[in-house]
Amino acid sequence: MSSEILVDIAMGTYNHEGFIAQALESVLSQETDFPYRIIICDDFSTDNTRSIIMSYVEQYPGKIITVFPDKHFGLMHRDRPYPKVLKQCTAKYIAMLEGDDYWTDPNKLQKQVDLLERNPEIAGCFSNAIIVDDDGNMVSDDYFDYFKVKVKPEIRTADIVPFGISPCNTLLFRRAILINPPDWFARNIRHSGFDLLITLHGILYCINEKLGAYRIHAGGVWSLSKLSFRLMTDLLFLKPMCRDIYMHDHYGSVIREVIRQTIFRLLECKSQEEGSGKIAANLVKFIFAYPRCISFFILIPFWIFRYYEIKLRCSAIIGIKKIISGDR
């Protein structure tokens, strides 16, 4: 058994005092023939999450690396948990796990590493998962059925662009994919971006097993956020992707169509949610920050209308001036 760390488990957590122990136990109970470690970032939790983490650090010296920022950054900040954790990862493989989820199979890591070691064309892999609630009660025994996701064993970019499909808590990939990542990934590191980035380096493989548990609960940061926030987050993710030469040339039409649908959904939110003025302001900023990707359905008709509106006004003003000056 080599002493070199083969897998880094990247964990992000925030106010998960009721779940973080189960998450850590599910990692520490992994049975492997290789060393692994946990790198965990707590986004300045206001509950006992950090103290629970530190109790495990004391029990397992050298096994858990902590990243503790001195303030809360949230989902959209560049210094949110995952970018900080990924900078600390040096192992050949990286596995992902949120602080409120956990693994259900003690051989999860071994199965995934064995798969990638035998198949160099596979850049990353994931599996199905069960879904549980706050108390650990079963909500669904099939993640894909619950979220109506269609998967196949070998996934390529065209199958998922522009978003990912894997349960984040079962994902494992080669760290090499993070070397010189495209701008659209580096600017907005998010779960769906990992799946897409993996397919640009090889096959994303789906293991036909349930190796993890995905938790749906009242304290979930993403699930509690407004639909308009989630849609605006999607647009901010898609904008630099549309600028990317490779993505634009190969998948531009798909990305633009998703942008169009997302904008229409945002416009619906504008009339239904409080603070709709901010939604509109953010939408306008997005449109004019990169007009090329959406001009074909919004800006061109808008400016044509404005052109004729201004032209008619100018004609009316000229006519009035002629009447006043006695030219007519």
Phi, psi and omega in degrees: 000120182290151178272353181283134179295123181262330182228131169256129177264113181271117182238137173239141183212151176202117180053051181246035185301333180277352187233337191297327180295318179295321178298312181294319179298323181292333177278314184293342179269004180294135179257109185224161174257022179217155178284147174216164177216165180251130173242113189236133177245122174260123186278054177058059179299148179260001177252208184266017183304313183296320181293325177294316178301315182295330177295326177285325177300319180291325180286330185233070182300131180084349183270335184234122176256129182254145173235107185242094175295157183266013173202165181274130181257327179084187188287327192262348184285147180296335181261022177294172192308308191296317176303322179294318181293315183298329178295335181272347184281128180233356183287168179294326181235151177235130174248147184251143175200125174279154184291348178254003176252179177200167178262146185252351183237122180293349179255014183305304183299318182297316180298317183288318179295318178302318180299313182286328178293324180279339188230089182296342179283348178269121183268340180191165180210160176209178180220177172288173180208161170269165177239131181234166178258193182307319185269004180086006178286144182292124174264319177205145178265011181210107181302316184292319177295318184297317182263008178054050179256129176262126181232161173223165185302313183247119187247132176249172183304314183299339181284336188231347184306136007258008182238165179270177183226350188281151166291121186302330185284359177243004187279135172221137184211167178285131181297337182301337181292344181272358178283122182051059181290157178296158184300321183297333177276313185296326183284336184212075182290116181214165187306309184297334178291328179298312180303314183294317180297320179301315183293339177284349181245357181159201181278139168260113189259136178257118177277129184278060177215167176251099187259354183214173177235126178258128186257131172252119183211166186294338181266006181295122185297314183288315183293334180276343182289154181293153179301321181298322178296316181294321180292319178294325176297320177298317180296319179294333176284322185282331185301305178293335177294322180291336178279337182296127186300313182296311182295322180295317183289325186263328186226020184304316183296321179294315181296316180297323179293321177293321176300315181300313180296322181294320178296317178298321178293324177295320179296326175293320179297327184303325183269355186246335185252153173291154181073028183295337178297322179292322177301312181299318180297315179296323180294317178297318178301318180296313183301314184276348175288329179209075186294335187301323187286345182228004183297333184293341180235351179235303190289320181298308177301323181296312183288330174297315179298315180296323180298311181289327177297314179293320180298317179295319178297317180298319180298320180294318180296316179299319180296319179295319179297321180295320180295315181297319184280352178081020179285344182245000000 
